[in-house]
Structure formats: structure tokens, C-alpha cells
């Protein structure tokens, strides 16, 4: 709990920040881009599961394509409505949960990425795309962007959590895993004891990427960690008070050993929430308004 409070305090102080729009980096931004490398020596051999690591929700959704088909993660009713062009424009306002690219998130200090993927109907190349209501960029493009950052920052470690798969058969999974291998190569860390995952151990192996794969397909590859190794309890609420209580409870009840733990500090809109703020979108309706009311920084 102390670690969570420290992160909240740092967020208030602005030490976890976005890249400078002028193109020049401040000292705090340099520190954020290499914050793992900058940790004091006594933390180098502490299991990563005991460190508070910043992450983002629907990490890829800084851009979605309103001209693409509606994703298979949506209900048939939404798909029918989306035939009206205005509906997709409104969907975009509720599908975008980030305003920084992968690179910008990494430079700001983000090291955990929540990833949802899907095949795209009618796509001749059979590529895999990020998905949140609407299709995002190709997964391969996003992975290469992350790898580029890691190559320039060899002591930074990332957690890539592939937790939702849509319209994917075995061939799609094989293609996705191939893209992961092509992007990261020897940077991939084989699944092993969670307690053995320390910065020092990973630095010595020159490993920088932990891939979590919430699908039985993980058993076929040594570098895919099972999803159960990184549970992410979901509050599913629009109430900040209930969310904080949920986060404190689930953090205190987390397994003492054998897994990582994700604290999802997110508010989830109900149907009536979307109806009331249809034009305003997620950012204006749920994020800014609710978090400001409770003096808590937005995620």
C-alpha cells in the first residue's frame, strides 16, 4: 500500500509526465525514460512483483480507425448501428483511452501494457490488429515501436499483457507469436519463477520483455507466460469511492508469491453513462469530471 501511495504522490508532483511538446527533454523526462536503470542498487535484486510499476489501460487505443469495420468485441446491435457513419465517430470518443503513442508512454515511464487483439474481416494479409470497439494499428507496428525504445534503453523492462483475443484461430495465434519473435528476438524472457524476476537477473540475461498470454496457446512457447501469472481484478464501477476501496482490498488480498498483480485504477462506463455523455466522450464524461471531483489524478 505504501508503494501505491508513493506512486500517487509522484503523479501529483508531475514526475511521471508526458514528453515535452517542444521536442527537448527535461531532466525529469530523461529520468522517466530510464527510471528502472536509475533505481538505487538495493532494489536491483528485489522481485519485480514487489515494485510499483506504472501501466496503462487499453494501451494501444491512442488511435482507432473509424473507417474500419466495427470490431468483433462489439454486440450485433452496435454493429448494425455502426452502419451509420456518425455512430463510428461517437464510438471513437468512447474507444480512445490514451493520448500518447507507445513510444511516448514508454518515455513517460509506462512499463505495463494492456493489449487486446483481433483479426480483421476481409483483411487479405491476415494481419493482427489492436482492438477496442474499433480497430487500431497493426500489432506488428506497435511491437516494433516498443522494441526500438528498448534497444535505446537496454535496462528498461516491459510487461506486455495480451489478455483479450477476438476472431482468432490457431493460424492467427501463430502469426501473432511470429510477430512477437520478429520484434523482440533475444529480448524475450522465458517463463519461470516470478520471484526470480529481478532487474539484476534480467540485466544479466539481457532480457527486457515479459509476454503474458491469456490463452492455452502459451503452452507451445517457452517465452509466453500464462495469464494466471498476472491477475488483474476489475472493479467495473463508475464510482471513485468504490474503485479505491476495491483497489485497496484486492491489493491486500493478492497472492504473496507466484504471480504479479495489476491494480486497474480505471472507471468503467455503464450504458446510461454513455447515453448521458454520448457526444462528450469518455475523457470528458468519465475521466476528467470524476477524477477532478475526488482530487485524484486521472489514469
C-alpha positions as CSV (number, residue, x, y, z in Angstrom):
1,X,0.0,0.0,0.0
2,X,2.9,2.3,0.7
3,X,4.1,1.8,-2.8
4,X,0.7,2.8,-4.2
5,X,0.7,6.0,-2.1
6,X,4.2,6.9,-3.3
7,X,3.0,6.5,-7.0
8,X,0.0,8.7,-6.3
9,X,2.3,11.3,-4.7
10,X,4.6,11.2,-7.7
11,X,1.7,11.6,-10.1
12,X,0.5,14.7,-8.2
13,X,4.0,16.2,-8.3
14,X,4.3,15.6,-12.0
15,X,7.4,13.4,-12.0
16,X,5.6,10.9,-14.3
17,X,5.0,13.2,-17.3
18,X,4.4,13.4,-21.0
19,X,7.2,14.2,-23.5
20,X,7.9,17.9,-23.9
21,X,5.9,19.3,-26.9
22,X,8.9,21.4,-27.9
23,X,10.9,18.3,-28.7
24,X,13.5,18.9,-26.0
25,X,13.6,16.6,-22.9
26,X,13.7,17.9,-19.4
27,X,15.7,16.1,-16.7
28,X,12.6,14.5,-15.3
29,X,11.7,13.1,-18.7
30,X,15.1,11.6,-19.1
31,X,14.7,10.0,-15.7
32,X,11.3,8.7,-16.6
33,X,12.6,7.0,-19.8
34,X,15.3,5.3,-17.8
35,X,13.7,5.0,-14.4
36,X,14.4,1.3,-13.9
37,X,18.1,1.8,-14.7
38,X,18.1,4.8,-12.3
39,X,16.8,2.8,-9.3
40,X,19.1,2.5,-6.3
41,X,21.3,-0.6,-6.1
42,X,19.3,-2.1,-3.1
43,X,16.3,-2.5,-5.4
44,X,18.1,-4.3,-8.2
45,X,17.6,-7.7,-6.6
46,X,14.1,-7.1,-5.3
47,X,11.5,-9.2,-7.3
48,X,9.7,-7.1,-9.9
49,X,6.4,-8.3,-8.3
50,X,7.3,-6.2,-5.3
51,X,7.8,-3.0,-7.2
52,X,5.1,-0.5,-8.1
53,X,5.3,-0.4,-11.9
54,X,3.2,2.2,-13.9
55,X,0.9,0.8,-16.6
56,X,-1.8,2.0,-19.0
57,X,-5.3,0.7,-19.8
58,X,-6.1,-0.3,-23.4
59,X,-2.6,1.0,-24.1
60,X,-2.8,0.9,-27.9
61,X,-6.0,2.9,-28.2
62,X,-4.4,6.3,-28.7
63,X,-5.6,5.8,-32.3
64,X,-8.5,3.9,-33.7
65,X,-9.8,3.8,-37.3
66,X,-13.3,5.0,-37.6
67,X,-13.3,3.9,-41.3
68,X,-12.7,0.3,-40.5
69,X,-15.3,-2.3,-39.6
70,X,-16.6,-2.4,-36.1
71,X,-14.6,-4.9,-34.1
72,X,-15.8,-8.4,-33.2
73,X,-15.7,-7.3,-29.5
74,X,-18.9,-5.5,-30.1
75,X,-22.5,-6.7,-29.9
76,X,-24.6,-7.3,-33.1
77,X,-26.8,-4.3,-32.2
78,X,-23.8,-2.0,-32.1
79,X,-22.5,-3.4,-35.4
80,X,-25.9,-2.7,-37.0
81,X,-26.0,0.9,-35.7
82,X,-22.4,1.5,-36.9
83,X,-23.6,1.4,-40.5
84,X,-24.5,5.0,-39.8
85,X,-21.2,7.0,-40.2
86,X,-22.0,9.3,-37.2
87,X,-22.1,6.3,-34.9
88,X,-18.5,5.4,-35.6
89,X,-17.4,8.9,-34.8
90,X,-19.2,8.7,-31.4
91,X,-17.7,5.2,-30.8
92,X,-14.2,6.7,-31.3
93,X,-14.8,9.1,-28.5
94,X,-15.5,6.2,-26.2
95,X,-12.9,3.8,-27.6
96,X,-9.8,6.0,-27.2
97,X,-8.4,5.7,-23.7
98,X,-4.9,7.1,-24.2
99,X,-3.5,10.2,-25.8
100,X,0.2,9.1,-26.0
101,X,1.7,6.6,-28.5
102,X,3.6,3.6,-27.3
103,X,6.9,5.5,-27.6
104,X,5.5,8.5,-25.7
105,X,4.1,6.2,-22.9
106,X,7.5,4.5,-22.6
107,X,9.3,7.8,-22.4
108,X,6.8,8.9,-19.7
109,X,7.7,5.8,-17.6
110,X,4.9,3.3,-18.5
111,X,6.2,-0.3,-18.4
112,X,3.0,-2.4,-18.3
113,X,0.8,-2.5,-21.4
114,X,-2.8,-3.8,-21.6
115,X,-3.2,-5.3,-25.1
116,X,-6.4,-6.6,-26.9
117,X,-6.0,-8.0,-30.3
118,X,-8.1,-9.3,-33.2
119,X,-8.1,-10.4,-36.8
120,X,-9.8,-8.0,-39.2
121,X,-12.7,-9.2,-41.5
122,X,-11.7,-9.0,-45.2
123,X,-8.0,-8.3,-44.5
124,X,-6.1,-10.0,-47.3
125,X,-2.8,-10.0,-45.3
126,X,-4.3,-11.8,-42.3
127,X,-2.6,-9.4,-40.0
128,X,-3.5,-9.0,-36.3
129,X,-4.7,-5.6,-35.1
130,X,-5.2,-3.9,-31.7
131,X,-8.9,-3.6,-30.9
132,X,-11.2,-1.6,-28.6
133,X,-14.5,-1.2,-30.3
134,X,-12.8,-0.1,-33.4
135,X,-9.6,-1.4,-35.0
136,X,-6.3,0.3,-34.1
137,X,-2.8,-0.1,-35.6
138,X,-1.2,-3.4,-36.7
139,X,0.2,-5.2,-33.7
140,X,3.5,-5.7,-35.6
141,X,3.9,-1.9,-35.9
142,X,3.2,-1.4,-32.2
143,X,5.7,-4.1,-31.2
144,X,8.4,-2.7,-33.4
145,X,7.9,0.8,-31.8
146,X,8.3,-0.7,-28.4
147,X,11.4,-2.7,-29.5
148,X,13.0,0.5,-30.9
149,X,12.7,2.1,-27.4
150,X,14.1,-0.9,-25.6
151,X,17.1,-1.1,-27.9
152,X,17.9,2.5,-26.9
153,X,17.2,1.9,-23.2
154,X,18.7,-1.6,-22.5
155,X,18.0,-1.6,-18.8
156,X,14.3,-1.0,-19.1
157,X,11.9,-3.9,-18.7
158,X,8.3,-4.1,-20.1
159,X,5.3,-6.3,-19.4
160,X,3.1,-6.9,-22.4
161,X,-0.2,-8.4,-21.3
162,X,-2.2,-10.0,-24.2
163,X,-5.4,-10.6,-22.4
164,X,-8.2,-10.4,-25.0
165,X,-8.3,-12.2,-28.3
166,X,-11.1,-11.8,-30.9
167,X,-11.8,-13.8,-34.1
168,X,-8.5,-15.6,-33.8
169,X,-7.9,-19.3,-34.8
170,X,-4.7,-21.2,-34.4
171,X,-3.2,-19.7,-37.6
172,X,-3.8,-16.2,-36.2
173,X,-2.2,-17.1,-32.9
174,X,0.9,-18.5,-34.7
175,X,1.1,-15.3,-36.8
176,X,0.9,-13.2,-33.7
177,X,3.6,-15.2,-31.9
178,X,5.8,-14.9,-35.0
179,X,5.4,-11.1,-34.9
180,X,6.4,-11.1,-31.3
181,X,9.5,-13.1,-32.0
182,X,10.4,-11.0,-35.0
183,X,10.1,-7.8,-32.9
184,X,11.9,-8.8,-29.8
185,X,14.1,-11.8,-30.5
186,X,16.6,-12.4,-27.7
187,X,14.9,-9.7,-25.5
188,X,12.1,-12.2,-24.7
189,X,12.2,-13.6,-21.2
190,X,11.3,-17.3,-20.7
191,X,8.5,-18.0,-18.2
192,X,10.0,-19.1,-14.8
193,X,9.6,-18.4,-11.1
194,X,8.1,-14.9,-10.5
195,X,10.3,-14.4,-7.5
196,X,13.4,-14.9,-9.7
197,X,12.4,-11.9,-11.9
198,X,14.7,-9.1,-10.6
199,X,16.2,-6.3,-12.5
200,X,19.7,-7.7,-11.9
201,X,18.7,-11.1,-13.2
202,X,17.1,-9.7,-16.4
203,X,20.0,-7.3,-17.0
204,X,22.5,-10.2,-16.8
205,X,20.4,-12.2,-19.3
206,X,19.8,-9.1,-21.5
207,X,16.1,-9.8,-21.4
208,X,13.7,-6.9,-21.5
209,X,10.3,-8.3,-22.4
210,X,7.8,-10.4,-20.5
211,X,4.9,-11.6,-22.6
212,X,1.7,-12.7,-20.8
213,X,-0.7,-14.7,-23.0
214,X,-4.2,-15.3,-21.7
215,X,-4.9,-18.3,-24.0
216,X,-3.9,-22.0,-23.8
217,X,-1.7,-21.4,-26.8
218,X,1.0,-20.1,-24.4
219,X,2.0,-23.7,-23.6
220,X,3.6,-24.1,-27.1
221,X,6.2,-21.4,-26.5
222,X,8.7,-21.0,-23.5
223,X,8.6,-17.2,-23.7
224,X,4.8,-16.9,-23.3
225,X,3.8,-16.5,-19.6
226,X,0.4,-17.9,-18.7
227,X,-2.2,-15.2,-18.0
228,X,-2.8,-16.5,-14.5
229,X,0.6,-15.2,-13.6
230,X,-0.6,-11.7,-13.8
231,X,-4.2,-11.4,-12.5
232,X,-5.9,-8.0,-13.0
233,X,-9.1,-7.7,-10.8
234,X,-11.6,-5.4,-12.4
235,X,-13.8,-3.1,-10.2
236,X,-16.4,-2.5,-13.0
237,X,-17.7,0.7,-11.5
238,X,-18.2,4.4,-12.2
239,X,-17.7,5.3,-8.5
240,X,-14.3,6.6,-7.5
241,X,-15.0,5.7,-3.9
242,X,-15.9,2.1,-4.7
243,X,-12.9,1.9,-7.0
244,X,-10.4,2.9,-4.3
245,X,-12.0,0.5,-1.8
246,X,-11.8,-2.3,-4.4
247,X,-8.1,-1.5,-5.2
248,X,-7.1,-1.4,-1.5
249,X,-9.0,-4.7,-0.8
250,X,-7.6,-6.6,-3.8
251,X,-4.1,-5.4,-3.2
252,X,-4.2,-6.5,0.4
253,X,-5.6,-9.9,-0.7
254,X,-3.1,-10.6,-3.5
255,X,-1.2,-13.9,-3.5
256,X,2.0,-13.4,-1.5
257,X,4.0,-15.4,-4.0
258,X,3.8,-16.9,-7.5
259,X,2.3,-14.1,-9.5
260,X,2.4,-10.5,-10.4
261,X,-0.7,-8.3,-9.7
262,X,-2.3,-5.5,-11.7
263,X,-4.3,-2.8,-9.9
264,X,-6.7,-1.5,-12.5
265,X,-7.3,2.1,-11.4
266,X,-10.0,2.6,-14.1
267,X,-13.6,3.7,-14.1
268,X,-15.9,1.7,-16.5
269,X,-18.9,3.4,-18.1
270,X,-22.4,1.9,-17.9
271,X,-24.8,2.1,-20.8
272,X,-26.5,5.0,-19.1
273,X,-23.2,6.7,-18.6
274,X,-22.5,6.6,-22.4
275,X,-26.1,7.7,-23.2
276,X,-25.8,10.8,-20.9
277,X,-22.4,11.8,-22.3
278,X,-22.7,10.4,-25.8
279,X,-21.2,13.5,-27.5
280,X,-18.7,14.4,-24.8
281,X,-16.9,11.0,-24.9
282,X,-15.0,9.0,-22.3
283,X,-12.4,11.6,-21.5
284,X,-14.8,14.5,-20.8
285,X,-17.7,12.5,-19.3
286,X,-16.0,10.0,-17.0
287,X,-12.3,10.7,-16.6
288,X,-11.8,14.4,-16.1
289,X,-15.0,15.1,-14.3
290,X,-14.9,12.2,-11.8
291,X,-11.2,12.3,-11.0
292,X,-11.2,16.1,-10.5
293,X,-14.2,15.8,-8.2
294,X,-12.2,13.4,-5.9
295,X,-8.8,15.2,-6.1
296,X,-7.2,12.0,-7.6
297,X,-5.0,12.2,-10.7
298,X,-6.6,10.7,-13.9
299,X,-5.1,7.5,-15.3
